[in-house]
Amino acid sequence: MEISFKHQNTADKVLMVLQDKIIRRELKPNQRIYVDELSKEFNISQTPIREALYKLAGMNLINIKPRKGIYVAGFSKQDVLEVLEIRMALEGLAVSKISDISDDIIRKMKNNLNLFKETIKHKDIIANNEADKAFHLLIIEASGSKQLFQVYRNLHSHLSVQRLLYEDEEKALEELRMTEKEHLRIVQAFEKKDKREIRKAVRAHLSGVRKRIAKTL
């Protein structure tokens, strides 16, 4: 599989391809990854591949074990539930800090919701993941707290690792459709500029994700 790297950093392109393979389970949890094999597959040197793998390790998608090798990360039910608990705590804190809801935030959320719908339509799980991450960062941004925004973004907790627990694409898409409806409720609460409704909608969304994950295992 030779891939084109025009107008894009080679390591970033490799990162996107490997991330897609992991989320689509073409690379399965705990599967070993060989740098030399990827180098041959992509017809590029090993340097950008190693760079991409280190970035994936920072995103908790792979594990680099000294003298043992590189492996796709395995995600347990408990791992995912802990991530969701952290998100609920941070997003709840963000909502409590909101003093004024700008029209710009609402506009960005509505645009994001339209993008989210398009990614589902095209079954683009990677692009959907990015849209999902951006949506929840908007909730954090609405708090006006730069420190909270930085903490949330740096956690890498928002890679939506819960999707890795779904065995096939259709189940993943079903989850995304439910998420779309929940995001719509959050946007509607922001449009009302009602902090109580926002808090309820955000908690209902993350609680819904938590319940659906619990049923998958």
Residue frames as a rotation matrix with the C-alpha (Angstrom) as fourth column:
MET 1
0.577 0.817 0.000 0.00
0.817 -0.577 0.000 0.00
0.000 0.000 -1.000 0.00
GLU 2
-0.633 -0.764 0.125 1.84
0.770 -0.638 -0.002 3.06
0.081 0.095 0.992 -1.25
ILE 3
0.422 0.836 -0.350 0.25
0.866 -0.486 -0.116 6.27
-0.267 -0.254 -0.930 -0.04
SER 4
0.140 -0.293 0.946 0.52
0.616 -0.722 -0.315 9.80
0.775 0.627 0.079 -1.36
PHE 5
0.045 -0.216 -0.975 2.13
0.950 -0.294 0.109 12.42
-0.311 -0.931 0.192 0.85
LYS 6
-0.430 -0.182 0.885 1.55
0.637 -0.756 0.154 15.54
0.641 0.629 0.440 -1.26
HIS 7
-0.183 0.327 0.927 1.03
-0.263 -0.925 0.274 18.74
0.947 -0.194 0.255 0.71
GLN 8
0.832 0.456 0.315 1.20
-0.413 0.132 0.901 16.95
0.369 -0.880 0.299 4.05
ASN 9
-0.077 -0.860 0.504 3.87
-0.997 0.081 -0.013 16.02
-0.029 -0.503 -0.864 6.55
THR 10
-0.270 -0.080 -0.959 4.81
-0.473 0.879 0.060 12.37
0.838 0.470 -0.275 5.95
ALA 11
-0.963 -0.132 -0.236 4.65
0.132 0.531 -0.837 11.37
0.236 -0.837 -0.494 9.61
ASP 12
-0.601 0.799 0.013 1.25
-0.562 -0.412 -0.717 13.03
-0.568 -0.439 0.697 9.99
LYS 13
0.006 0.584 -0.812 -0.07
-0.946 0.268 0.185 11.12
0.325 0.767 0.554 6.98
VAL 14
-0.559 -0.273 -0.783 1.21
-0.067 0.956 -0.285 7.84
0.826 -0.107 -0.553 8.43
LEU 15
-0.972 0.212 0.102 -0.37
-0.120 -0.074 -0.990 8.81
-0.202 -0.975 0.097 11.75
MET 16
-0.246 0.944 -0.220 -3.77
-0.911 -0.303 -0.282 9.27
-0.332 0.131 0.934 10.10
VAL 17
-0.019 0.197 -0.980 -3.55
-0.689 0.707 0.156 5.98
0.724 0.679 0.123 8.20
LEU 18
-0.745 -0.337 -0.575 -2.52
0.128 0.775 -0.619 3.98
0.655 -0.535 -0.534 11.28
GLN 19
-0.846 0.504 0.172 -5.10
-0.375 -0.335 -0.864 5.70
-0.378 -0.796 0.473 13.47
ASP 20
-0.020 0.859 -0.512 -7.76
-0.998 0.012 0.060 4.77
0.058 0.512 0.857 10.94
LYS 21
-0.216 -0.141 -0.966 -6.56
-0.335 0.940 -0.063 1.15
0.917 0.310 -0.250 10.87
ILE 22
-0.971 -0.177 -0.161 -6.70
0.093 0.342 -0.935 0.95
0.220 -0.923 -0.316 14.68
ILE 23
-0.600 0.797 0.064 -10.16
-0.620 -0.413 -0.667 2.46
-0.505 -0.440 0.742 15.00
ARG 24
0.225 0.683 -0.695 -11.48
-0.954 0.298 -0.016 0.25
0.196 0.667 0.719 12.20
ARG 25
0.452 -0.111 0.885 -9.79
-0.529 0.765 0.366 -2.75
-0.718 -0.634 0.287 13.87
GLU 26
0.850 -0.345 -0.398 -7.67
-0.237 0.424 -0.874 -3.58
0.470 0.837 0.279 10.85
LEU 27
-0.470 -0.878 -0.089 -4.92
-0.164 0.186 -0.969 -3.41
0.867 -0.441 -0.231 13.46
LYS 28
0.463 0.791 -0.401 -6.38
0.168 0.365 0.916 -5.27
0.870 -0.491 0.036 16.42
PRO 29
0.678 -0.165 0.716 -5.84
-0.703 -0.430 0.566 -4.66
0.215 -0.887 -0.408 20.16
ASN 30
0.498 -0.613 0.613 -2.54
-0.402 0.463 0.790 -6.15
-0.768 -0.640 -0.016 21.40
GLN 31
0.888 -0.225 0.402 -1.37
0.458 0.517 -0.723 -6.87
-0.046 0.826 0.562 17.84
ARG 32
0.109 -0.934 -0.340 2.35
0.486 -0.248 0.838 -6.35
-0.867 -0.257 0.427 17.33
ILE 33
0.981 0.141 -0.135 3.49
-0.023 -0.602 -0.798 -3.66
-0.194 0.786 -0.587 14.88
TYR 34
0.205 -0.944 0.258 6.72
0.783 0.316 0.536 -3.99
-0.588 0.092 0.804 12.92
VAL 35
0.311 -0.141 -0.940 8.38
-0.215 -0.974 0.075 -0.80
-0.926 0.178 -0.333 11.70
ASP 36
-0.727 -0.678 -0.110 10.19
-0.272 0.138 0.952 -2.51
-0.630 0.722 -0.284 8.83
GLU 37
-0.529 0.617 0.582 6.95
0.793 0.603 0.082 -4.02
-0.300 0.506 -0.809 7.53
LEU 38
0.522 0.729 -0.443 5.21
0.536 -0.684 -0.495 -0.64
-0.664 0.021 -0.748 7.60
SER 39
-0.100 -0.673 -0.733 8.19
-0.360 -0.662 0.657 0.90
-0.927 0.330 -0.176 5.82
LYS 40
-0.925 -0.220 0.308 7.79
0.155 0.522 0.839 -1.61
-0.346 0.824 -0.449 2.99
GLU 41
-0.169 0.958 0.231 4.00
0.915 0.240 -0.325 -1.30
-0.367 0.156 -0.917 2.95
PHE 42
0.687 0.464 -0.560 4.06
0.330 -0.885 -0.329 2.50
-0.648 0.041 -0.761 2.63
ASN 43
0.431 -0.629 0.647 7.25
0.862 0.074 -0.502 2.58
0.268 0.774 0.574 0.55
ILE 44
0.676 -0.274 0.684 8.89
-0.309 -0.948 -0.075 5.18
0.669 -0.161 -0.725 2.79
SER 45
-0.420 -0.900 -0.116 11.79
-0.167 0.202 -0.965 5.27
0.892 -0.386 -0.235 5.25
GLN 46
-0.090 0.351 -0.932 11.41
0.799 0.584 0.142 4.14
0.594 -0.732 -0.333 8.84
THR 47
-0.910 -0.393 -0.133 11.98
0.391 -0.704 -0.592 7.63
0.139 -0.591 0.795 10.31
PRO 48
-0.625 0.726 0.287 8.49
-0.655 -0.688 0.312 9.10
0.424 0.008 0.906 9.69
ILE 49
0.146 0.663 -0.734 6.94
-0.002 0.742 0.670 5.79
0.989 -0.096 0.110 10.73
ARG 50
-0.374 -0.360 -0.855 8.73
0.828 0.285 -0.483 5.89
0.417 -0.888 0.192 14.08
GLU 51
-0.988 0.033 0.151 7.70
-0.080 -0.945 -0.318 9.53
0.132 -0.326 0.936 14.51
ALA 52
-0.229 0.971 -0.061 4.06
-0.607 -0.094 0.789 8.61
0.760 0.218 0.612 13.85
LEU 53
0.112 0.239 -0.965 4.24
0.419 0.869 0.264 5.69
0.901 -0.434 -0.003 16.26
TYR 54
-0.779 -0.422 -0.464 5.57
0.598 -0.277 -0.752 7.90
0.189 -0.863 0.468 19.05
LYS 55
-0.787 0.571 0.234 2.65
-0.559 -0.820 0.124 10.27
0.263 -0.033 0.964 18.47
LEU 56
0.086 0.835 -0.543 0.22
-0.325 0.539 0.777 7.34
0.942 0.110 0.317 18.60
ALA 57
-0.301 -0.271 -0.914 1.82
0.727 0.556 -0.404 6.25
0.618 -0.786 0.030 21.87
GLY 58
-0.996 -0.086 -0.011 1.17
0.076 -0.811 -0.581 9.75
0.041 -0.579 0.814 23.22
MET 59
-0.375 0.926 -0.030 -2.47
-0.825 -0.319 0.467 9.29
0.423 0.200 0.884 22.24
ASN 60
-0.412 0.119 0.903 -2.55
-0.671 0.630 -0.390 5.97
-0.616 -0.767 -0.180 24.10
LEU 61
0.627 0.639 -0.446 -3.35
-0.767 0.408 -0.494 4.04
-0.134 0.652 0.746 20.92
ILE 62
0.579 -0.493 -0.650 -0.18
0.018 0.804 -0.594 1.97
0.815 0.332 0.474 20.98
ASN 63
0.902 -0.378 0.211 2.28
-0.225 0.007 0.974 0.76
-0.370 -0.926 -0.079 23.60
ILE 64
0.474 -0.836 -0.276 6.03
-0.401 0.074 -0.913 0.91
0.784 0.544 -0.300 23.00
LYS 65
0.967 -0.112 0.230 7.70
-0.152 0.474 0.867 -1.71
-0.207 -0.873 0.441 25.18
PRO 66
0.271 -0.947 -0.171 11.53
-0.962 -0.271 -0.026 -1.47
-0.022 0.172 -0.985 25.38
ARG 67
-0.707 -0.706 0.032 13.22
-0.692 0.701 0.172 -4.65
-0.144 0.100 -0.985 24.10
LYS 68
-0.502 0.591 0.631 9.80
0.181 0.785 -0.592 -6.24
-0.846 -0.183 -0.501 23.56
GLY 69
-0.707 0.205 0.677 8.27
0.700 0.069 0.711 -4.38
0.098 0.976 -0.192 20.64
ILE 70
-0.872 0.474 -0.122 5.41
-0.469 -0.881 -0.069 -2.10
-0.140 -0.003 0.990 19.65
TYR 71
-0.766 0.642 0.032 1.82
0.642 0.766 0.016 -3.19
-0.014 0.033 -0.999 20.20
VAL 72
-0.359 0.777 0.518 -1.65
-0.067 -0.575 0.816 -1.83
0.931 0.258 0.258 19.52
ALA 73
-0.856 0.036 0.516 -3.11
-0.512 -0.200 -0.835 -0.80
0.073 -0.979 0.189 22.86
GLY 74
-0.523 0.741 -0.422 -5.83
0.590 0.672 0.448 -2.90
0.615 -0.015 -0.788 24.40
PHE 75
-0.680 0.365 0.636 -8.75
-0.560 -0.819 -0.128 -1.02
0.474 -0.443 0.761 25.94
SER 76
-0.799 0.423 -0.428 -10.73
0.574 0.749 -0.330 -2.54
0.181 -0.510 -0.841 28.75
LYS 77
0.217 0.958 0.188 -14.20
0.675 -0.286 0.680 -1.57
0.705 -0.020 -0.709 29.85
GLN 78
0.512 -0.054 -0.857 -12.70
0.793 -0.353 0.496 -0.03
-0.329 -0.934 -0.138 32.99
ASP 79
-0.620 -0.784 -0.007 -10.26
0.694 -0.553 0.462 2.08
-0.366 0.282 0.887 30.95
VAL 80
-0.587 0.452 0.672 -13.09
0.465 -0.491 0.737 3.59
0.663 0.745 0.079 28.95
LEU 81
0.484 0.832 -0.272 -15.35
0.694 -0.175 0.699 4.17
0.534 -0.526 -0.662 31.95
GLU 82
0.111 -0.535 -0.837 -12.54
0.834 -0.409 0.371 5.99
-0.541 -0.739 0.401 33.76
VAL 83
-0.848 -0.387 0.362 -12.04
0.529 -0.648 0.548 8.25
0.022 0.656 0.754 30.73
LEU 84
-0.158 0.891 0.426 -15.75
0.477 -0.309 0.823 9.04
0.865 0.333 -0.376 30.72
GLU 85
0.526 0.310 -0.792 -15.70
0.850 -0.152 0.505 9.84
0.037 -0.939 -0.343 34.45
ILE 86
-0.440 -0.770 -0.463 -12.85
0.706 -0.615 0.352 12.30
-0.555 -0.172 0.814 33.90
ARG 87
-0.797 0.188 0.574 -14.72
0.404 -0.540 0.738 13.91
0.449 0.820 0.354 31.02
MET 88
0.252 0.964 -0.082 -17.91
0.676 -0.115 0.728 14.21
0.692 -0.239 -0.681 33.07
ALA 89
0.311 -0.204 -0.928 -16.01
0.868 -0.337 0.365 15.89
-0.387 -0.919 0.072 35.91
LEU 90
-0.692 -0.693 -0.200 -14.16
0.535 -0.679 0.503 18.35
-0.485 0.241 0.841 33.68
GLU 91
-0.677 0.497 0.543 -17.13
0.384 -0.392 0.836 19.21
0.628 0.774 0.074 31.48
GLY 92
0.388 0.803 -0.453 -19.31
0.825 -0.083 0.559 19.63
0.411 -0.591 -0.694 34.56
LEU 93
-0.035 -0.517 -0.855 -16.72
0.758 -0.571 0.314 22.03
-0.651 -0.638 0.412 35.98
ALA 94
-0.886 -0.314 0.340 -16.62
0.463 -0.578 0.672 23.89
-0.015 0.753 0.658 32.67
VAL 95
-0.148 0.924 0.353 -20.40
0.587 -0.205 0.783 24.40
0.796 0.323 -0.512 32.67
SER 96
0.480 0.327 -0.814 -20.31
0.876 -0.234 0.423 25.68
-0.052 -0.916 -0.399 36.26
LYS 97
-0.348 -0.737 -0.579 -17.76
0.618 -0.645 0.449 28.30
-0.705 -0.202 0.680 35.20
ILE 98
-0.475 0.218 0.852 -19.79
0.786 -0.330 0.523 29.64
0.395 0.918 -0.015 32.27
SER 99
-0.521 0.284 -0.805 -20.76
0.442 -0.716 -0.540 33.25
-0.730 -0.637 0.248 32.95
ASP 100
0.116 0.539 -0.834 -21.77
-0.591 -0.637 -0.495 34.36
-0.798 0.550 0.245 29.48
ILE 101
-0.022 -0.051 0.998 -22.62
0.570 0.820 0.055 32.25
-0.822 0.570 0.011 26.43
SER 102
-0.470 -0.256 -0.844 -21.46
-0.401 -0.791 0.463 33.98
-0.786 0.556 0.269 23.27
ASP 103
0.667 0.707 -0.235 -23.26
-0.475 0.161 -0.865 33.77
-0.574 0.688 0.444 19.96
ASP 104
0.094 -0.734 -0.673 -19.91
-0.966 0.096 -0.240 32.77
0.241 0.673 -0.700 18.44
ILE 105
-0.773 -0.335 0.539 -19.77
-0.518 0.823 -0.232 29.59
-0.366 -0.459 -0.809 20.55
ILE 106
0.091 0.902 0.422 -23.32
-0.165 0.432 -0.887 28.71
-0.982 0.011 0.188 19.53
ARG 107
0.643 0.101 -0.759 -22.49
-0.740 -0.173 -0.650 29.30
-0.197 0.980 -0.036 15.86
LYS 108
-0.386 -0.878 -0.283 -19.41
-0.902 0.423 -0.084 27.07
0.194 0.223 -0.955 16.10
MET 109
-0.623 0.214 0.752 -21.44
-0.311 0.815 -0.489 24.33
-0.717 -0.539 -0.441 17.78
LYS 110
0.487 0.873 -0.008 -24.12
-0.290 0.153 -0.945 24.41
-0.824 0.462 0.328 15.08
ASN 111
0.405 -0.443 -0.800 -21.47
-0.902 -0.049 -0.429 24.26
0.151 0.895 -0.419 12.35
ASN 112
-0.674 -0.692 0.259 -19.81
-0.734 0.666 -0.131 21.38
-0.081 -0.279 -0.957 14.15
LEU 113
-0.179 0.704 0.688 -23.12
-0.252 0.643 -0.723 19.51
-0.951 -0.303 0.062 14.38
ASN 114
0.749 0.421 -0.511 -23.56
-0.563 -0.003 -0.827 19.82
-0.350 0.907 0.235 10.61
LEU 115
-0.067 -0.871 -0.486 -20.03
-0.932 0.229 -0.281 18.50
0.356 0.434 -0.827 10.09
PHE 116
-0.623 -0.114 0.774 -20.72
-0.573 0.740 -0.352 15.65
-0.532 -0.663 -0.527 12.52
LYS 117
0.407 0.871 0.276 -23.76
-0.319 0.419 -0.850 14.62
-0.856 0.258 0.448 10.46
GLU 118
0.642 -0.210 -0.737 -21.71
-0.759 -0.036 -0.650 14.63
0.111 0.977 -0.182 7.26
THR 119
-0.459 -0.888 0.036 -19.02
-0.880 0.448 -0.157 12.39
0.123 -0.104 -0.987 8.74
ILE 120
-0.335 0.440 0.833 -21.67
-0.296 0.790 -0.537 9.83
-0.894 -0.427 -0.134 9.69
LYS 121
0.693 0.647 -0.317 -23.20
-0.449 0.044 -0.893 10.03
-0.564 0.761 0.321 6.22
HIS 122
0.499 -0.601 -0.624 -19.81
-0.728 0.100 -0.678 9.28
0.470 0.793 -0.388 4.67
LYS 123
0.971 -0.064 -0.231 -18.91
0.173 0.854 0.490 6.71
0.166 -0.516 0.841 7.35
ASP 124
0.140 -0.951 0.276 -15.73
0.071 -0.268 -0.961 8.64
0.988 0.154 0.030 8.08
ILE 125
0.741 0.217 -0.635 -15.00
0.578 0.275 0.768 7.58
0.341 -0.937 0.079 11.65
ILE 126
-0.279 -0.918 -0.283 -11.65
0.960 -0.260 -0.102 9.42
0.020 -0.300 0.954 11.83
ALA 127
-0.694 0.079 0.716 -13.18
0.160 -0.952 0.261 12.74
0.702 0.296 0.648 10.73
ASN 128
0.422 0.907 -0.004 -16.07
0.113 -0.048 0.992 12.10
0.900 -0.419 -0.123 13.10
ASN 129
0.343 -0.392 -0.854 -13.64
0.928 0.279 0.245 11.62
0.142 -0.877 0.459 15.96
GLU 130
-0.740 -0.658 0.136 -12.08
0.648 -0.753 -0.118 14.99
0.180 0.001 0.984 15.19
ALA 131
-0.332 0.714 0.616 -15.50
-0.081 -0.672 0.736 16.65
0.940 0.195 0.282 15.03
ASP 132
0.603 0.554 -0.574 -16.47
0.455 0.352 0.818 15.05
0.655 -0.754 -0.040 18.34
LYS 133
-0.124 -0.759 -0.640 -13.28
0.992 -0.098 -0.076 16.25
-0.005 -0.644 0.765 19.98
ALA 134
-0.833 -0.197 0.517 -13.83
0.308 -0.942 0.137 19.78
0.460 0.273 0.845 18.65
PHE 135
0.103 0.967 0.233 -17.43
0.078 -0.241 0.967 19.82
0.992 -0.082 -0.100 19.90
HIS 136
0.661 0.165 -0.732 -16.51
0.686 0.261 0.679 18.97
0.303 -0.951 0.059 23.47
LEU 137
-0.473 -0.852 -0.224 -13.61
0.881 -0.460 -0.112 21.40
-0.007 -0.250 0.968 23.42
LEU 138
-0.480 0.399 0.781 -16.18
0.116 -0.854 0.508 24.09
0.869 0.335 0.364 22.59
ILE 139
0.655 0.695 -0.296 -17.99
0.347 0.071 0.935 23.23
0.671 -0.715 -0.195 25.83
ILE 140
0.220 -0.684 -0.696 -14.71
0.959 0.022 0.282 23.69
-0.177 -0.729 0.661 27.69
GLU 141
-0.679 -0.501 0.537 -13.97
0.644 -0.758 0.107 26.89
0.353 0.419 0.837 25.76
ALA 142
0.120 0.845 0.521 -17.34
0.264 -0.533 0.804 28.32
0.957 0.041 -0.287 26.81
SER 143
0.571 0.052 -0.819 -16.12
0.813 0.097 0.574 28.26
0.109 -0.994 0.013 30.41
GLY 144
0.842 -0.311 0.441 -13.58
-0.188 -0.935 -0.300 30.95
0.506 0.170 -0.846 29.59
SER 145
0.706 -0.598 0.380 -10.93
-0.383 0.129 0.915 29.03
-0.596 -0.791 -0.138 31.56
LYS 146
0.456 -0.628 -0.631 -7.68
-0.789 0.044 -0.613 28.71
0.413 0.777 -0.475 29.64
GLN 147
-0.522 -0.679 0.516 -6.22
-0.846 0.489 -0.213 26.40
-0.108 -0.547 -0.830 32.28
LEU 148
0.035 0.639 0.768 -9.17
-0.342 0.730 -0.592 24.03
-0.939 -0.242 0.244 32.12
PHE 149
0.843 0.251 -0.476 -9.03
-0.509 0.084 -0.856 24.05
-0.174 0.964 0.199 28.32
GLN 150
0.026 -0.941 -0.336 -5.33
-0.909 0.118 -0.400 23.14
0.416 0.316 -0.853 28.41
VAL 151
-0.537 -0.189 0.822 -5.82
-0.667 0.692 -0.277 20.34
-0.516 -0.697 -0.497 30.95
TYR 152
0.418 0.814 0.403 -8.70
-0.306 0.544 -0.781 18.84
-0.855 0.203 0.477 29.00
ARG 153
0.795 -0.127 -0.593 -6.90
-0.597 0.015 -0.802 18.97
0.111 0.992 -0.064 25.67
ASN 154
-0.151 -0.986 -0.074 -3.67
-0.923 0.167 -0.347 17.54
0.355 0.016 -0.935 27.04
LEU 155
-0.019 0.201 0.979 -5.35
-0.704 0.692 -0.156 14.55
-0.710 -0.693 0.129 28.64
HIS 156
-0.740 -0.123 -0.661 -5.83
-0.632 0.461 0.623 12.93
0.229 0.879 -0.419 25.21
SER 157
-0.761 0.496 0.418 -8.89
0.020 0.662 -0.749 11.53
-0.648 -0.562 -0.514 26.93
HIS 158
0.104 0.902 -0.419 -11.05
-0.464 -0.329 -0.822 12.63
-0.880 0.280 0.384 24.10
LEU 159
-0.768 -0.431 -0.475 -9.87
-0.611 0.269 0.744 10.25
-0.193 0.861 -0.470 21.42
SER 160
0.261 0.961 -0.094 -13.21
-0.964 0.254 -0.077 8.51
-0.050 0.111 0.993 21.81
VAL 161
-0.750 -0.653 -0.106 -11.52
-0.654 0.756 -0.029 5.25
0.099 0.048 -0.994 22.67
GLN 162
-0.236 0.729 0.642 -14.95
-0.421 0.519 -0.744 3.82
-0.876 -0.446 0.185 23.43
ARG 163
0.559 0.488 -0.671 -15.39
-0.797 0.091 -0.597 3.31
-0.230 0.868 0.440 19.69
LEU 164
-0.404 -0.785 -0.470 -12.55
-0.839 0.523 -0.153 0.83
0.365 0.332 -0.870 19.73
LEU 165
-0.715 0.161 0.680 -14.79
-0.394 0.711 -0.582 -1.48
-0.578 -0.684 -0.445 21.73
TYR 166
0.411 0.903 -0.121 -17.29
-0.601 0.169 -0.781 -1.90
-0.685 0.394 0.612 18.91
GLU 167
-0.084 -0.486 0.870 -16.65
0.183 0.851 0.493 -5.03
-0.979 0.201 0.017 16.87
ASP 168
-0.276 0.006 0.961 -17.94
0.948 0.166 0.271 -3.75
-0.158 0.986 -0.052 13.54
GLU 169
-0.947 -0.205 0.246 -18.46
0.274 -0.916 0.293 -0.50
0.165 0.346 0.924 11.68
GLU 170
-0.228 0.947 0.227 -22.27
0.204 -0.182 0.962 -0.61
0.952 0.266 -0.152 11.81
LYS 171
0.398 0.324 -0.858 -22.28
0.882 0.123 0.455 -0.78
0.253 -0.938 -0.237 15.61
ALA 172
-0.564 -0.671 -0.481 -19.86
0.746 -0.664 0.051 2.15
-0.354 -0.330 0.875 15.70
LEU 173
-0.848 0.285 0.447 -22.11
0.128 -0.708 0.694 4.14
0.515 0.646 0.564 13.35
GLU 174
0.180 0.941 -0.285 -25.13
0.565 0.138 0.813 3.36
0.805 -0.308 -0.507 15.50
GLU 175
0.071 -0.268 -0.961 -23.27
0.961 -0.240 0.138 4.84
-0.268 -0.933 0.240 18.47
LEU 176
-0.882 -0.471 -0.006 -22.44
0.446 -0.838 0.316 7.94
-0.154 0.276 0.949 16.41
ARG 177
-0.424 0.809 0.407 -26.09
0.266 -0.318 0.910 8.45
0.866 0.494 -0.080 15.47
MET 178
0.467 0.539 -0.701 -27.04
0.817 0.041 0.576 8.39
0.339 -0.841 -0.421 19.15
THR 179
-0.309 -0.695 -0.650 -24.24
0.833 -0.527 0.168 10.84
-0.459 -0.489 0.741 19.88
GLU 180
-0.819 0.043 0.572 -25.52
0.386 -0.696 0.605 13.15
0.425 0.717 0.553 17.13
LYS 181
0.196 0.977 0.082 -28.94
0.453 -0.164 0.876 13.35
0.870 -0.134 -0.475 18.81
GLU 182
0.476 -0.073 -0.876 -27.33
0.872 -0.087 0.481 14.06
-0.111 -0.994 0.022 22.18
HIS 183
-0.677 -0.733 -0.071 -25.10
0.698 -0.669 0.256 16.76
-0.235 0.124 0.964 20.69
LEU 184
-0.438 0.605 0.664 -28.23
0.375 -0.549 0.747 18.37
0.817 0.577 0.013 19.21
ARG 185
0.590 0.686 -0.426 -29.78
0.652 -0.094 0.752 18.57
0.476 -0.721 -0.503 22.69
ILE 186
-0.015 -0.695 -0.719 -26.62
0.884 -0.346 0.316 20.23
-0.468 -0.630 0.619 24.01
VAL 187
-0.836 -0.282 0.471 -26.68
0.511 -0.712 0.481 22.79
0.200 0.643 0.739 21.18
GLN 188
0.019 0.939 0.342 -30.35
0.429 -0.317 0.846 23.53
0.903 0.131 -0.409 21.86
ALA 189
0.571 0.126 -0.811 -29.55
0.821 -0.107 0.561 24.11
-0.016 -0.986 -0.165 25.54
PHE 190
-0.505 -0.810 -0.299 -26.75
0.746 -0.583 0.322 26.50
-0.435 -0.061 0.898 24.58
GLU 191
-0.618 0.343 0.707 -29.14
0.453 -0.579 0.677 28.35
0.642 0.739 0.202 22.25
LYS 192
0.530 0.841 -0.109 -31.48
0.518 -0.219 0.827 28.86
0.672 -0.494 -0.552 25.23
LYS 193
-0.279 -0.769 0.575 -28.42
-0.205 -0.538 -0.818 30.05
0.938 -0.346 -0.008 27.22
ASP 194
0.678 0.580 0.451 -29.74
-0.628 0.140 0.766 28.00
0.381 -0.802 0.459 30.11
LYS 195
-0.336 -0.934 0.124 -26.86
-0.857 0.249 -0.451 26.69
0.390 -0.258 -0.884 32.26
ARG 196
-0.192 0.339 0.921 -29.10
-0.679 0.631 -0.374 24.22
-0.708 -0.698 0.109 34.06
GLU 197
0.837 0.547 0.019 -30.27
-0.334 0.538 -0.774 22.71
-0.433 0.642 0.633 30.78
ILE 198
0.401 -0.787 -0.469 -26.71
-0.729 0.036 -0.684 22.65
0.555 0.616 -0.559 29.45
ARG 199
-0.480 -0.596 0.644 -25.52
-0.873 0.401 -0.279 20.75
-0.092 -0.696 -0.713 32.51
LYS 200
0.187 0.658 0.729 -28.37
-0.455 0.716 -0.530 18.25
-0.871 -0.232 0.433 32.17
ALA 201
0.906 0.196 -0.375 -27.75
-0.417 0.262 -0.870 17.75
-0.073 0.945 0.319 28.43
VAL 202
0.056 -0.970 -0.238 -24.00
-0.843 0.082 -0.531 17.24
0.535 0.230 -0.813 28.84
ARG 203
-0.520 -0.224 0.824 -24.45
-0.748 0.586 -0.312 14.78
-0.413 -0.779 -0.472 31.71
ALA 204
0.500 0.781 0.374 -27.19
-0.418 0.597 -0.685 12.92
-0.758 0.186 0.625 29.83
HIS 205
0.708 -0.304 -0.637 -24.90
-0.630 0.133 -0.765 12.59
0.318 0.943 -0.097 26.81
LEU 206
-0.333 -0.942 -0.040 -21.91
-0.798 0.304 -0.520 11.23
0.502 -0.141 -0.853 28.70
SER 207
-0.351 0.307 0.885 -24.12
-0.656 0.594 -0.466 9.01
-0.668 -0.744 -0.007 30.86
GLY 208
0.737 0.661 -0.142 -25.72
-0.528 0.432 -0.731 7.67
-0.421 0.614 0.668 27.69
VAL 209
0.304 -0.736 -0.605 -22.32
-0.711 0.246 -0.658 6.86
0.633 0.631 -0.449 26.24
ARG 210
-0.577 -0.551 0.602 -21.38
-0.816 0.378 -0.437 5.16
0.013 -0.744 -0.668 29.51
LYS 211
0.098 0.717 0.690 -24.49
-0.568 0.610 -0.553 2.96
-0.817 -0.338 0.467 29.49
ARG 212
0.853 0.232 -0.467 -24.02
-0.521 0.355 -0.776 1.97
-0.014 0.905 0.424 25.85
ILE 213
-0.096 -0.960 -0.261 -20.40
-0.797 0.231 -0.559 1.06
0.597 0.155 -0.787 26.49
ALA 214
-0.460 -0.049 0.886 -21.41
-0.781 0.498 -0.377 -1.07
-0.423 -0.866 -0.268 29.48
LYS 215
0.547 0.780 0.304 -23.70
-0.489 0.593 -0.640 -3.07
-0.679 0.201 0.706 27.21
THR 216
0.594 -0.346 -0.726 -20.95
-0.722 0.170 -0.671 -3.85
0.356 0.923 -0.149 24.70
LEU 217
-0.442 -0.868 -0.228 -18.87
-0.588 0.472 -0.657 -5.91
0.677 -0.156 -0.719 27.13
